[in-house]
């Protein structure tokens, strides 16, 4: 298990992640961090949405949620990312989270 130095994208602490895996957990804040984001050059909003779509299509809902959340962090009014993240929550049978994200996506889409 080769560990690489990385920076948690949420709490910004220096951490070690297994670079043979897609994601790991920050020991400081407990959140899942995508290895690619923590180690490499950050992706654009569009790239995060695309990555989230790919995870979703492979039924990897946890990483899809992370990817769409990163897109939202870069562009908090991106209705598509909220909408797609809600679908990933639905894929995990988390209907409460799904409904909240759908409402947010509708709110931003209506404002456009």
Secondary structure per residue as TSV (DSSP state, phi and psi in degrees):
chain	resnum	aa	ss	phi	psi
A	1	X	-	360.0	95.6
A	2	X	-	-75.9	119.5
A	3	X	E	-95.7	140.3
A	4	X	E	-122.8	150.5
A	5	X	E	-72.9	140.3
A	6	X	E	-150.7	173.0
A	7	X	E	-122.9	126.7
A	8	X	-	-59.2	130.5
A	9	X	T	-76.5	-7.8
A	10	X	T	-103.6	-57.3
A	11	X	T	-96.5	-8.1
A	12	X	-	70.6	11.7
A	13	X	-	-75.1	150.4
A	14	X	E	-75.0	129.7
A	15	X	E	-136.9	171.7
A	16	X	E	-115.3	133.3
A	17	X	E	-127.6	149.5
A	18	X	E	-78.8	111.8
A	19	X	T	-78.6	2.9
A	20	X	T	-90.8	-3.1
A	21	X	S	-113.9	159.7
A	22	X	S	-71.3	-37.1
A	23	X	E	-147.6	166.6
A	24	X	E	-146.4	177.0
A	25	X	E	-110.7	132.2
A	26	X	-	-72.5	127.0
A	27	X	T	-72.6	-12.6
A	28	X	T	-90.3	-48.7
A	29	X	T	-107.2	-11.1
A	30	X	-	78.4	7.5
A	31	X	-	-93.0	151.5
A	32	X	E	-75.0	135.6
A	33	X	E	-124.9	131.2
A	34	X	E	-74.5	127.8
A	35	X	H	-57.9	-43.9
A	36	X	H	-58.4	-40.3
A	37	X	H	-72.7	-39.3
A	38	X	H	-72.8	-24.3
A	39	X	H	-106.6	-40.7
A	40	X	S	-97.6	-174.5
A	41	X	-	-64.7	133.7
A	42	X	-	-59.6	147.3
A	43	X	-	-84.2	162.1
A	44	X	-	-80.6	168.9
A	45	X	H	-55.8	-47.3
A	46	X	H	-62.4	-38.7
A	47	X	H	-66.6	-38.3
A	48	X	H	-65.0	-41.0
A	49	X	H	-62.7	-44.8
A	50	X	H	-61.4	-44.0
A	51	X	H	-62.1	-41.8
A	52	X	H	-61.4	-40.2
A	53	X	H	-61.9	-41.9
A	54	X	H	-64.4	-44.6
A	55	X	H	-60.5	-43.6
A	56	X	H	-61.4	-45.5
A	57	X	H	-61.1	-28.7
A	58	X	T	-91.8	10.5
A	59	X	T	58.3	29.1
A	60	X	-	-95.6	75.6
A	61	X	H	-68.3	-34.2
A	62	X	H	-60.5	-48.5
A	63	X	H	-72.3	-29.2
A	64	X	H	-63.1	-44.2
A	65	X	H	-61.2	-43.2
A	66	X	H	-61.0	-46.7
A	67	X	H	-63.6	-45.7
A	68	X	H	-66.1	-34.4
A	69	X	H	-64.7	-38.1
A	70	X	H	-66.2	-39.1
A	71	X	H	-62.2	-41.2
A	72	X	H	-65.9	-37.0
A	73	X	H	-61.4	-35.2
A	74	X	H	-80.2	-30.3
A	75	X	-	-143.8	88.1
A	76	X	T	-63.4	-10.5
A	77	X	T	-107.7	17.3
A	78	X	-	-81.4	95.7
A	79	X	H	-57.5	-38.7
A	80	X	H	-58.8	-40.7
A	81	X	H	-66.6	-40.6
A	82	X	H	-63.1	-44.2
A	83	X	H	-60.7	-49.1
A	84	X	H	-68.5	-35.6
A	85	X	H	-64.5	-36.7
A	86	X	H	-62.6	-37.6
A	87	X	H	-63.3	-36.7
A	88	X	H	-67.6	-38.8
A	89	X	H	-63.9	-38.4
A	90	X	H	-64.1	-39.1
A	91	X	H	-60.3	-28.1
A	92	X	T	-91.2	7.3
A	93	X	T	62.3	33.8
A	94	X	-	-106.8	76.1
A	95	X	H	-65.9	-32.6
A	96	X	H	-61.7	-47.5
A	97	X	H	-64.5	-38.0
A	98	X	H	-59.5	-48.7
A	99	X	H	-63.5	-40.4
A	100	X	H	-62.6	-42.0
A	101	X	H	-70.0	-35.8
A	102	X	H	-63.8	-41.7
A	103	X	H	-61.3	-44.0
A	104	X	H	-63.3	-42.2
A	105	X	H	-64.1	-40.4
A	106	X	H	-63.3	-42.5
A	107	X	H	-59.3	-46.0
A	108	X	H	-72.4	-37.5
A	109	X	H	-65.2	-37.3
A	110	X	H	-68.5	-28.0
A	111	X	H	-77.7	-14.1
A	112	X	-	-80.7	360.0
